[in-house]
């Protein structure tokens, strides 16, 4: 769901030189997708569904949103099938039905939709922390499949799996596998996954893992700031804790890192 939202915002933000779409631009873009949706374009139907759900360029209307979504699903459009599975899993716009949701998401996953693979992996591993672990091996399998398809959120969730000791066969009395945490989170960060950068900052800020590294934590928080223009939580604390010389060194490292990894990529959630 977040990825669909991000794509929609990025499309709109390219219209306005100020970086924020005006109401007139939102209406014009939504109308463009509406015309394509009425002609039967499945991707446009999904976009119109999102526009009605979020009130982009028109009045927010959940029922109309769901009707357009189901039109797209009827055409076997994998992102729409994922969206319906997500909504069914969490009861957003449709009645909550876990068994049905998992079946829908499995369908999307089999069609190659990596968002579905990541959501299924997160669900079975309880990376949402709202239920018990269902099947750690199955969850890991879905995440690895997402990674094989190049999905940075799959890497992110694998990193979180190791960070919280939720991997298959995890020894709850042993330390977490820090090398695997760093491997997966850094891999996702190198794909400009903003949540992976924030997770790395959390990892390097956590004394309980005996991995406290303020300079590394600051690096990732400052990278998020430079990529988004927003100030993430915790940045000011590290700026006060680190010397001016250390901050300057980190700024130079971040600039070099962004130059290396920012080519032909857009930051993702």
Secondary structure as the mmCIF struct_conf table of DSSP 4:
data_model
#
loop_
_struct_conf.conf_type_id
_struct_conf.id
_struct_conf.beg_label_comp_id
_struct_conf.beg_label_asym_id
_struct_conf.beg_label_seq_id
_struct_conf.end_label_comp_id
_struct_conf.end_label_asym_id
_struct_conf.end_label_seq_id
HELX_RH_AL_P HELX_RH_AL_P1 UNK A 2 UNK A 13
TURN_TY1_P TURN_TY1_P1 UNK A 14 UNK A 15
TURN_TY1_P TURN_TY1_P2 UNK A 17 UNK A 18
BEND BEND1 UNK A 19 UNK A 20
HELX_RH_AL_P HELX_RH_AL_P2 UNK A 23 UNK A 38
TURN_TY1_P TURN_TY1_P3 UNK A 39 UNK A 40
HELX_RH_AL_P HELX_RH_AL_P3 UNK A 42 UNK A 54
TURN_TY1_P TURN_TY1_P4 UNK A 55 UNK A 55
BEND BEND2 UNK A 56 UNK A 58
HELX_RH_AL_P HELX_RH_AL_P4 UNK A 62 UNK A 74
TURN_TY1_P TURN_TY1_P5 UNK A 75 UNK A 76
HELX_RH_AL_P HELX_RH_AL_P5 UNK A 78 UNK A 90
TURN_TY1_P TURN_TY1_P6 UNK A 91 UNK A 91
BEND BEND3 UNK A 92 UNK A 94
HELX_RH_AL_P HELX_RH_AL_P6 UNK A 98 UNK A 110
TURN_TY1_P TURN_TY1_P7 UNK A 111 UNK A 112
HELX_RH_AL_P HELX_RH_AL_P7 UNK A 114 UNK A 125
TURN_TY1_P TURN_TY1_P8 UNK A 126 UNK A 128
BEND BEND4 UNK A 129 UNK A 131
HELX_RH_AL_P HELX_RH_AL_P8 UNK A 136 UNK A 148
TURN_TY1_P TURN_TY1_P9 UNK A 149 UNK A 150
HELX_RH_AL_P HELX_RH_AL_P9 UNK A 152 UNK A 163
TURN_TY1_P TURN_TY1_P10 UNK A 164 UNK A 165
BEND BEND5 UNK A 167 UNK A 167
TURN_TY1_P TURN_TY1_P11 UNK A 168 UNK A 169
TURN_TY1_P TURN_TY1_P12 UNK A 172 UNK A 173
BEND BEND6 UNK A 174 UNK A 174
HELX_LH_PP_P HELX_LH_PP_P1 UNK A 175 UNK A 176
HELX_RH_AL_P HELX_RH_AL_P10 UNK A 178 UNK A 189
TURN_TY1_P TURN_TY1_P13 UNK A 190 UNK A 192
STRN STRN1 UNK A 193 UNK A 193
HELX_RH_AL_P HELX_RH_AL_P11 UNK A 194 UNK A 205
HELX_RH_3T_P HELX_RH_3T_P1 UNK A 207 UNK A 209
TURN_TY1_P TURN_TY1_P14 UNK A 210 UNK A 210
HELX_RH_AL_P HELX_RH_AL_P12 UNK A 214 UNK A 228
BEND BEND7 UNK A 229 UNK A 229
TURN_TY1_P TURN_TY1_P15 UNK A 233 UNK A 234
HELX_RH_AL_P HELX_RH_AL_P13 UNK A 235 UNK A 241
BEND BEND8 UNK A 242 UNK A 242
HELX_RH_AL_P HELX_RH_AL_P14 UNK A 244 UNK A 261
TURN_TY1_P TURN_TY1_P16 UNK A 263 UNK A 264
STRN STRN2 UNK A 268 UNK A 268
#
